Amino acid sequence: MTINVIDGTGSLVVEPDWESLFTDELEIAAAKEHWRVITSELKDRQLLAPANAHAIQRLVCAYLMFDRMYQVVAEQGVVTKPRRGNSKAIARISPFFTAMREAGSDAAAIEAELGISPRRRAQVTKAERKQRKERASDGYLRSTGGR
């Protein structure tokens, strides 16, 4: 298993071994590029965290599944033709179209969770630690040592 580190992100989130998940070289290259773009953006916005690693991986996979299904739908169409010779056969929505829409919905949901979609960017911000304000009574109160 090889570990690819994106400058400044690898210490936070390790890139998955795309070769173990995909066999197509173009999909592997696309996965690496999607990973780089997503992690770089999250790092720049100070939102990249180890807890997001699997969500980012699922987002990249949703992108690749969407692209894969989109290619089939573009070639074969949204509706499957009825089988020849069967008088009861009807045209149906392509299962590839359904899978494409599912992958698109999954990607949109994960983008929203990570704050990647333009609509959600303003809602997702870096968690700031508030400094405790010094109060006059603090000088009178002492720690009781765990009592």
C-alpha positions as CSV (number, residue, x, y, z in Angstrom):
1,M,0.0,0.0,0.0
2,T,1.4,3.4,-1.0
3,I,0.6,6.5,0.9
4,N,0.5,9.7,-1.1
5,V,0.8,12.9,0.8
6,I,-0.6,16.2,-0.4
7,D,1.5,19.1,0.7
8,G,0.3,20.1,4.1
9,T,-2.6,17.6,4.2
10,G,-1.0,14.2,4.6
11,S,-0.2,14.7,8.3
12,L,-3.9,15.3,8.9
13,V,-5.6,13.0,6.4
14,V,-3.9,10.1,4.6
15,E,-5.0,9.6,1.0
16,P,-6.6,6.1,0.4
17,D,-4.9,3.5,-1.8
18,W,-7.0,4.1,-4.9
19,E,-5.4,1.2,-6.7
20,S,-7.0,-1.2,-4.2
21,L,-10.4,0.4,-4.8
22,F,-10.3,0.9,-8.6
23,T,-8.7,-0.9,-11.5
24,D,-9.1,1.7,-14.3
25,E,-6.0,4.0,-14.6
26,L,-8.1,7.0,-15.6
27,E,-10.4,6.5,-12.6
28,I,-7.4,6.2,-10.3
29,A,-6.0,9.4,-11.7
30,A,-9.3,11.1,-11.4
31,A,-9.6,9.9,-7.7
32,K,-6.2,11.4,-6.9
33,E,-7.1,14.7,-8.5
34,H,-10.5,14.9,-6.7
35,W,-8.7,14.0,-3.4
36,R,-6.1,16.7,-4.0
37,V,-8.7,19.4,-4.8
38,I,-11.0,18.6,-1.9
39,T,-8.3,18.2,0.8
40,S,-6.5,21.4,-0.5
41,E,-9.7,23.4,-0.2
42,L,-10.6,22.0,3.2
43,K,-7.1,22.7,4.4
44,D,-7.2,26.3,3.1
45,R,-10.4,26.9,4.9
46,Q,-9.0,25.2,8.1
47,L,-11.7,22.5,8.0
48,L,-9.5,19.5,7.2
49,A,-9.6,17.0,10.0
50,P,-8.7,13.2,10.4
51,A,-12.4,12.6,11.2
52,N,-13.3,13.7,7.7
53,A,-11.1,11.2,5.9
54,H,-13.7,8.6,5.2
55,A,-16.3,11.2,4.2
56,I,-13.8,12.6,1.7
57,Q,-13.2,9.1,0.4
58,R,-16.9,8.5,0.0
59,L,-17.3,11.9,-1.8
60,V,-14.5,11.0,-4.3
61,C,-16.1,7.5,-4.9
62,A,-19.5,9.2,-5.4
63,Y,-17.9,11.5,-8.0
64,L,-16.4,8.5,-9.8
65,M,-19.6,6.5,-9.8
66,F,-21.5,9.5,-11.1
67,D,-19.0,9.9,-13.9
68,R,-19.1,6.2,-14.7
69,M,-22.9,6.0,-14.8
70,Y,-23.1,9.3,-16.7
71,Q,-20.9,7.9,-19.5
72,V,-23.3,4.9,-19.9
73,V,-26.4,7.1,-19.9
74,A,-24.8,9.4,-22.4
75,E,-24.2,6.4,-24.7
76,Q,-27.4,4.4,-24.1
77,G,-30.0,7.0,-23.1
78,V,-32.1,7.6,-20.0
79,V,-34.8,5.1,-21.1
80,T,-34.1,1.4,-21.9
81,K,-35.9,0.0,-24.9
82,P,-38.4,-2.8,-24.5
83,R,-37.2,-6.3,-25.4
84,R,-38.0,-7.3,-28.9
85,G,-40.6,-10.1,-29.3
86,N,-42.2,-9.5,-25.9
87,S,-45.6,-7.9,-26.3
88,K,-45.7,-7.1,-22.6
89,A,-42.3,-5.4,-22.4
90,I,-42.2,-1.7,-21.8
91,A,-39.6,1.0,-21.9
92,R,-38.1,1.7,-18.4
93,I,-35.8,4.2,-16.8
94,S,-32.2,3.0,-17.2
95,P,-30.8,1.6,-14.0
96,F,-27.6,3.5,-14.9
97,F,-29.6,6.7,-14.8
98,T,-31.0,5.8,-11.4
99,A,-27.5,4.9,-10.1
100,M,-26.2,8.2,-11.5
101,R,-28.8,10.2,-9.7
102,E,-28.1,8.3,-6.5
103,A,-24.4,9.0,-6.7
104,G,-25.2,12.7,-7.4
105,S,-27.4,12.9,-4.4
106,D,-24.8,11.2,-2.2
107,A,-22.1,13.6,-3.4
108,A,-24.4,16.6,-2.7
109,A,-25.1,15.4,0.8
110,I,-21.4,14.8,1.6
111,E,-20.4,18.2,0.0
112,A,-23.0,19.8,2.3
113,E,-21.6,18.0,5.4
114,L,-18.1,19.1,4.5
115,G,-19.1,22.6,3.6
116,I,-17.9,22.3,0.0
117,S,-21.0,23.2,-1.9
118,P,-21.2,27.0,-2.5
119,R,-24.6,27.2,-0.7
120,R,-23.1,25.7,2.5
121,R,-19.7,27.4,2.6
122,A,-20.9,30.3,4.7
123,Q,-22.5,27.9,7.2
124,V,-19.4,25.8,7.9
125,T,-16.7,27.6,9.7
126,K,-13.7,26.8,11.7
127,A,-14.5,26.1,15.3
128,E,-13.0,28.7,17.4
129,R,-12.0,28.3,21.1
130,K,-13.3,31.2,23.1
131,Q,-10.9,32.6,25.6
132,R,-12.2,32.6,29.1
133,K,-12.7,36.1,30.4
134,E,-11.1,37.0,33.7
135,R,-13.7,37.9,36.4
136,A,-13.2,39.8,39.6
137,S,-14.5,36.8,41.6
138,D,-11.8,34.5,40.1
139,G,-9.2,36.0,42.5
140,Y,-11.3,34.9,45.5
141,L,-12.1,31.4,44.3
142,R,-9.4,28.7,44.6
143,S,-9.3,25.1,43.4
144,T,-10.3,22.7,46.1
145,G,-8.0,19.9,44.8
146,G,-10.8,17.7,43.5
147,R,-13.2,17.9,46.3
